[in-house]
Amino acid sequence: MEFLEQNLIWVVLAAVSGGMLIFMTAVGTAGGVSVTEATLLINREDALVLDVRETGEWSAGHIPAARHIAVGQIEKRLSEIDKYKEKPVIVCCASGNRSSSAAAALRKAGFQKVFNLSGGIGAWKEAGLPLTTKH
């Protein structure tokens, strides 16, 4: 008890940071998949990879067999990917920010298994996985 009284600030700091870590782990990555998890979904469940970057970014290199629909066009072009409503869809962008909003739009449109690629194309490259410039 004496230790707690003498180190109250450190105890509170540890409790708060631990709580924040748990919260970010549970909530912050909801719907996100790592590169490893994404490759498993692609290989085992024939997941659609949807790249929502702008055309110039897409042309510079994208995940092989990925489909390109820029984030600003998602709602207009949903019919093109309608057949994937019950299949896994992995949404990616450069870092994971734009794909989060695209993933939310897909969920709102009734897509059942939507995942955001954590770290985006940057994480894919870092993992040493291939990119292509073929359309």
C-alpha positions as CSV (number, residue, x, y, z in Angstrom):
1,M,0.0,0.0,0.0
2,E,2.9,2.3,0.8
3,F,4.3,1.7,-2.7
4,L,1.0,2.8,-4.3
5,E,0.9,6.0,-2.3
6,Q,4.5,6.9,-3.1
7,N,4.1,6.1,-6.8
8,L,0.5,7.2,-7.4
9,I,1.3,9.1,-10.5
10,W,3.1,6.2,-12.1
11,V,0.3,3.8,-11.2
12,V,-2.3,6.0,-12.7
13,L,-0.2,6.6,-15.8
14,A,0.3,2.8,-16.3
15,A,-3.5,2.2,-15.8
16,V,-4.5,4.9,-18.3
17,S,-1.9,3.8,-21.0
18,G,-2.9,0.2,-20.6
19,G,-6.6,1.1,-21.0
20,M,-5.8,3.1,-24.1
21,L,-3.8,0.3,-25.6
22,I,-6.7,-2.2,-25.0
23,F,-9.2,0.3,-26.5
24,M,-7.1,0.9,-29.6
25,T,-6.6,-2.8,-30.1
26,A,-10.3,-3.6,-29.7
27,V,-11.8,-0.7,-31.5
28,G,-9.2,1.1,-33.6
29,T,-8.5,-1.9,-35.8
30,A,-12.0,-3.1,-36.2
31,G,-12.4,-4.4,-39.8
32,G,-8.6,-4.1,-40.5
33,V,-6.5,-6.9,-41.7
34,S,-2.7,-7.3,-41.8
35,V,-0.9,-8.1,-45.0
36,T,-0.6,-11.7,-43.9
37,E,-4.3,-11.9,-43.2
38,A,-5.1,-10.3,-46.5
39,T,-3.0,-12.8,-48.5
40,L,-4.8,-15.7,-46.7
41,L,-8.2,-14.2,-47.6
42,I,-7.0,-13.8,-51.2
43,N,-5.6,-17.3,-51.5
44,R,-8.2,-19.2,-49.4
45,E,-11.4,-17.3,-50.0
46,D,-10.8,-15.7,-53.3
47,A,-11.2,-12.2,-51.8
48,L,-11.7,-9.2,-54.0
49,V,-8.9,-6.6,-53.6
50,L,-10.4,-3.1,-54.2
51,D,-7.8,-0.4,-54.7
52,V,-9.4,3.0,-54.0
53,R,-6.4,5.2,-54.8
54,E,-6.4,7.8,-57.6
55,T,-5.6,6.6,-61.2
56,G,-2.0,7.9,-61.1
57,E,-1.3,6.0,-57.9
58,W,-2.9,2.9,-59.3
59,S,-0.9,3.1,-62.5
60,A,2.4,3.4,-60.6
61,G,1.8,-0.1,-59.0
62,H,-1.0,-2.1,-57.5
63,I,-1.7,-5.5,-56.0
64,P,-2.0,-8.1,-58.8
65,A,-5.6,-8.8,-59.7
66,A,-6.9,-5.8,-57.7
67,R,-9.9,-3.9,-59.0
68,H,-9.6,-0.1,-59.2
69,I,-12.4,2.2,-58.2
70,A,-11.2,5.6,-56.8
71,V,-12.7,6.4,-53.4
72,G,-14.7,9.3,-54.8
73,Q,-16.5,6.9,-57.3
74,I,-17.4,4.1,-54.9
75,E,-21.1,4.9,-54.5
76,K,-21.6,5.5,-58.3
77,R,-19.9,2.2,-59.3
78,L,-21.2,-0.2,-56.7
79,S,-23.0,-2.2,-59.3
80,E,-19.6,-3.3,-60.8
81,I,-18.7,-5.2,-57.6
82,D,-22.2,-6.2,-56.5
83,K,-21.5,-9.9,-56.9
84,Y,-19.0,-9.7,-54.1
85,K,-21.5,-8.6,-51.4
86,E,-21.2,-11.9,-49.6
87,K,-17.5,-12.6,-50.4
88,P,-14.5,-11.0,-48.6
89,V,-13.5,-7.6,-50.0
90,I,-10.2,-6.1,-49.0
91,V,-10.0,-2.4,-49.5
92,C,-6.7,-0.7,-49.9
93,C,-5.1,2.7,-50.5
94,A,-1.7,4.2,-50.0
95,S,-1.7,4.1,-46.2
96,G,-5.1,2.9,-45.0
97,N,-6.9,6.2,-44.5
98,R,-9.0,6.6,-47.7
99,S,-9.8,2.9,-47.7
100,S,-11.4,3.2,-44.2
101,S,-14.0,5.5,-45.6
102,A,-14.5,3.4,-48.7
103,A,-14.9,0.3,-46.5
104,A,-17.6,2.1,-44.4
105,A,-19.4,3.0,-47.7
106,L,-19.3,-0.7,-48.8
107,R,-20.6,-1.9,-45.4
108,K,-23.4,0.7,-45.6
109,A,-24.3,-0.7,-49.1
110,G,-24.7,-4.2,-47.7
111,F,-21.3,-5.8,-48.3
112,Q,-20.9,-8.5,-45.6
113,K,-17.2,-9.1,-45.3
114,V,-15.3,-5.8,-45.8
115,F,-11.7,-5.4,-44.6
116,N,-9.4,-2.5,-44.6
117,L,-5.7,-3.4,-45.5
118,S,-3.9,-2.0,-42.5
119,G,-1.0,0.1,-43.6
120,G,-2.2,0.1,-47.2
121,I,0.0,-0.4,-50.2
122,G,3.0,0.8,-48.1
123,A,2.6,-2.2,-45.8
124,W,2.2,-4.5,-48.8
125,K,5.5,-3.2,-50.3
126,E,7.3,-3.4,-46.9
127,A,6.3,-7.1,-46.7
128,G,8.1,-7.7,-50.0
129,L,4.9,-8.7,-51.8
130,P,4.5,-8.1,-55.6
131,L,3.0,-5.1,-57.3
132,T,2.1,-4.8,-60.9
133,T,1.5,-2.0,-63.4
134,K,-0.7,-4.1,-65.7
135,H,-4.3,-3.1,-66.1
